[in-house]
Amino acid sequence: MLRVAVIGSGPSGVYTAQSLIEQQAVPDIEVYVLDRLPCPYGLVRYGVAPDHEKIKSLQNNLRTVLEHPRTHFLGNVEVGAPGLGVEELRQIFDAVVFCVGAATDRHLGIPGEELPGSHPATEFVAWYSAHPDAAALRFTLAARSALVIGVGNVAVDVARMLSRGAAELAATDMPQGPLSALADSRVEDVWMVGRRGPSQAKFTTKELRELGSLPDTDVLVRPEELARDPAYRDPGELPAVARRNVEVLRGWAERQAAGPESPDAGPVPPPARRRRRIHLRFFLRPVEMLGDATGVRAVRFERTAPDGRGGVAGTGEFEEIEGQLVLRSVGYRGTPQPGLPFDETTGTVPHLAGRVLRDGAPLPGVYVAGWIKRGPTGVIGTNRPCAKETALSLLADAPALAERATAGDPVEALTRAGQRPVPWPGWLAIEAAEAEWGRGLGRGTVKLPDWTGLLDAARSAGQIG
């Protein structure tokens, strides 16, 4: 029997497990999917916005894999400092696949970035997604103006959540604290700002269009900024997604120019209903956050222009945009994993087809998949071929891997190593507790927002030591 540990239960981890158990070459393989959290699904549970029910329904597909007889989910298992190291895992398992994602935000590296009121966007996402590590975070949303720096899908999610009404989100699994904060929100203006042009924005067209369908919300663009992008004037050569994005932005600019009285502008709700405005700004690079010990009050931007080589250059023109809440969404970066080599330039683990490389040579029995393998690129589906490549490498190595002696039952070995694993029935107990809590609030399922609640739910069912 070949026992494989997959570290991480998000899409890359589950797709790796699926690739391993569905192949025919090693029929007696057993896959143990380990996660630091007592809950599975990774960013599908804790990164997808609560109003994106279709994407969140991907959990049902991941669930099918985790319920397979030869797949074993074990939550609440800490890997890396201060938890289990690579060598300890290799004493328990024949092979280990790290699918740990990209755990940190990139920094802007500008003065004032750490002022009160300035946060990584992932903190805001973790807060409204009930990630237990974010239980101590508080966003009061007392700001009148909020800035989202970045023009990717996470930035769009954050801008949309800041603009949504609490009543629209009551039917989701958002925890009660963030829901109440959104109900009391005083945010009127949300600014989403990118340093490059609309043709280079990283959001998908579906995410972009959703902004235009929000009730009681105007989406405002500046035609002169859009026109700075050479590809905006002639988008025919752009990739399909970028071309569609430009078309959406062009449509908003044309309707905005037509004005509410134009017969071509379409039906416009009465102005009194327009409580919030989302401003999409381009060719602005943040250079400083302005404020004091009480909090950020504005961000100073430098106007940029295309440099003819696919990038932008500063123009020496500056603009300040007011904002008492700033959410930075400029990308992610992988973090070093104890015991593994790490490329500081790319933020990834060096590998060859998923086999971890140390000084150019494969590290026996150690593999990577997902963002820690290729960097924070692609969509959820991109993890499938990435996981399959790694699984094929592992299976090719299976004869040599099976020659090693390992510990006995993995759950017992993990317990002896000081871990307190939450198995799949423990997760089912957490699900039941969340459904019960939601019923008590007169809502559907509502996530438990802290470690204590999650582990107590598992413990009450006798599913944790």
Secondary structure, DSSP 8 states (H G I E B T S, - for coil): -EEEEEE--SHHHHHHHHHHHH-SSSTTEEEEEE-SSSS-STHHHHTS-TT-HHHHTHHHHHHHHHTSTTEEEEES--BSTTSB-HHHHHHH-SEEEE-----EE-----TTTTSTTEEEHHHHHHHHTT-GGGTT-------SEEEEE--SHHHHHHHHHHHS-HHHHTTS---HHHHHHHHT----EEEEE-SS-GGG----HHHHHHHHT-TTEEEE--HHHHTTSHHHH-GGGS-HHHHHHHHHHHHHHHHHHH-TT-TTS-----GGG--EEEEEE-SEEEEEEEEETTEEEEEEEEEEEE-SSSSEEEEEEEEEEE-SEEEE-S-EE----TTS--BTTTTB--EETTEEEETTEEEEEEEE-THHHH-S-S-GGGHHHHHHHHHHHHHHTHHHHTTS---S-HHHHHHHTT---EEHHHHHHHHHHHHHHHHHTTSS-----SHHHHHHHHHHTT---
